[in-house]
Amino acid sequence: MTMPHERTRSVRWGYELLEEMLLDETIDEAIRATARSLVATYPSPDEILNLVEANAQALPQHVSEALVKAGELWVLLRRSHQGTEATKHSLMYVERHYPEPWIAQALGKAPLHGVRSWLLPENHDYTREP
């Protein structure tokens, strides 16, 4: 079972993977161009933390869309077998708890209990109330 703090970490790692992909010259330029355009809209770790701390009712639409597009990019990268071993390793860890496209879309449409029903800070203490 995936815990909310693991999902948050996976989203953060996704941001880091996009940056890693930009520097990985073993990845096709078309895939790197997609990563480059996603860096502009993908949520930064601080942006995700702010949304979680505020318990936003939903992710902003641009964030939801960026998560969906990044998930599609992860699949494309994995299937292409491109990238250094380090990039492939990072991809494996990102995909482990990364949101399915339907979940990322739903998070952009006001989840019933707010963003904290799906994401929590990485250092969340489960022995205390959220």
Secondary structure in CASP SS format (residue, H / E / C, confidence):
PFRMAT SS
TARGET T0000
AUTHOR 0000-0000-0000
METHOD secondary structure of the structure
MODEL  1
M C 1.00
T C 1.00
M C 1.00
P H 1.00
H H 1.00
E H 1.00
R H 1.00
T H 1.00
R H 1.00
S H 1.00
V H 1.00
R H 1.00
W H 1.00
G H 1.00
Y H 1.00
E H 1.00
L H 1.00
L H 1.00
E H 1.00
E H 1.00
M H 1.00
L H 1.00
L H 1.00
D C 1.00
E C 1.00
T C 1.00
I C 1.00
D C 1.00
E H 1.00
A H 1.00
I H 1.00
R H 1.00
A H 1.00
T H 1.00
A H 1.00
R H 1.00
S H 1.00
L H 1.00
V H 1.00
A C 1.00
T C 1.00
Y C 1.00
P C 1.00
S C 1.00
P H 1.00
D H 1.00
E H 1.00
I H 1.00
L H 1.00
N H 1.00
L H 1.00
V H 1.00
E H 1.00
A C 1.00
N C 1.00
A C 1.00
Q C 1.00
A C 1.00
L C 1.00
P C 1.00
Q H 1.00
H H 1.00
V H 1.00
S H 1.00
E H 1.00
A H 1.00
L H 1.00
V H 1.00
K H 1.00
A H 1.00
G H 1.00
E H 1.00
L H 1.00
W H 1.00
V H 1.00
L H 1.00
L H 1.00
R H 1.00
R H 1.00
S H 1.00
H C 1.00
Q C 1.00
G C 1.00
T C 1.00
E H 1.00
A H 1.00
T H 1.00
K H 1.00
H H 1.00
S H 1.00
L H 1.00
M H 1.00
Y H 1.00
V H 1.00
E H 1.00
R H 1.00
H H 1.00
Y C 1.00
P C 1.00
E C 1.00
P H 1.00
W H 1.00
I H 1.00
A H 1.00
Q H 1.00
A H 1.00
L H 1.00
G C 1.00
K C 1.00
A C 1.00
P C 1.00
L C 1.00
H C 1.00
G C 1.00
V H 1.00
R H 1.00
S H 1.00
W C 1.00
L C 1.00
L C 1.00
P C 1.00
E C 1.00
N C 1.00
H C 1.00
D C 1.00
Y C 1.00
T C 1.00
R C 1.00
E C 1.00
P C 1.00
END
